[in-house]
Amino acid sequence: MPAMRYFMTGASGFLGRVLAEQLATDGHEIVAVVRAPERSPWLADLGAEVHRGDVTDKDSMRGPMRGVDGVFHVAGVYRVGVRDPAPLEAVNVGGTRNVLELMAELEIPRGVYTSTLAINSNTHGKVVDESYRYDGPHLSHYDRTKWEAHRLVAEPMMAQGLPLVVVMPGAIYGPRDHSAIADVLTRSLRGRLPAVPVGNAYCWATVADTATAHRLAMDHGVAGESYIVAGPPESLSGALTLAAEIAGTRPPRFQIPVSAMRALAGTVGALAKVVPPAAGQAESLRVAAGVTYLGDHTKATQQLGFSPVSLREGFAEYIPTLLDEAAER
């Protein structure tokens, strides 16, 4: 594959950093727009051309994007339990519109957009494929804003000929993760998570596999198509048990029934009508109440060559690193 010049959003984030490292290793040029370049000096160390900018400011991206061979739009805001959805709407929806409109305006020949399995909300235990469509209501503002970006921004523009490929990751884990996944795993391994909700399940993939899926989508994906690039499914309880086995610790002792979580979410939701701060807590409880975010990556395997490692293999490498990182904090 000849060296390409790629424009990236989200290069300073968890997934974006690994993708940038992989692209640099392959000899590609990276043009990154980040809000605070001084907080990501490693980008310059990779040889990236770094510009100060933001996906919510279209003009800040126009010059850096001009003349590139492809666009990786990875930037997004992931938060669950928020009272104010404005930041998610500005970045996840407005930012995606800005990036894709510029891509069309500048006639960039190729693009990959990072969506999520969460646009399908709770699949109720069913492992769905790319033909599945869910139209709401959504459990969280994150789910809703990513759904809007995918269904109301990206898909219409692809239908009009934008040469874009969409990838849909699931639960991503790996070194340098500061998300809720890393927090739950760390608290569980330290014995500070006495109980875990029953029924929650996700499709788990390493950050390295997920970044590789983005490169495969750029090289081999069909423009106008979406690809689920999530890993194998596993319950949260099963994942915590596996992590404890690898670390030589004990998993959470108690399990919280789905009915109890939903009842508590309903109670807090009612309270939110008179006490606004409770709105964020109600959202967090809804997402924890036996929800499954599950997707089948067969299409990505067959068309892109996507081949994620098993959760056991991924955790065997990750859990010792996670414990080392936690000890340093």
Buried (B, 14 or more C-beta within 10 A) or exposed (E): EEEBEBBBBBBBBBBBBBBBBBBBEEEBBBBBBBBEBEEBEEBEEBEBBBBEBBBBBBEBBBEBBBEBBBBBBBBBBBBBBBEEBEBBBBBBBBBBBBBBBBBBEBEBEBBBBBBBBBBBBBBEEEBBEBEBEBEEEBBBBBBBBBBBBBBEBBBEBBEEEBBBBBBBBBBBBBBEBEEBBBEBBBBBBEEEBEEBBBBBBBBBBBBBBBBBBBBBBBBBBEEBBBBBBBBBBBBBBBBBBBBBBBBEBEBBEEEBEBEEBBEBBBEBBEBBEEEEEBBBBBBBBBBBBBBBBBBBBEBBBEBBEBEBBEBEEBBBBBBEEBBEBBEEE
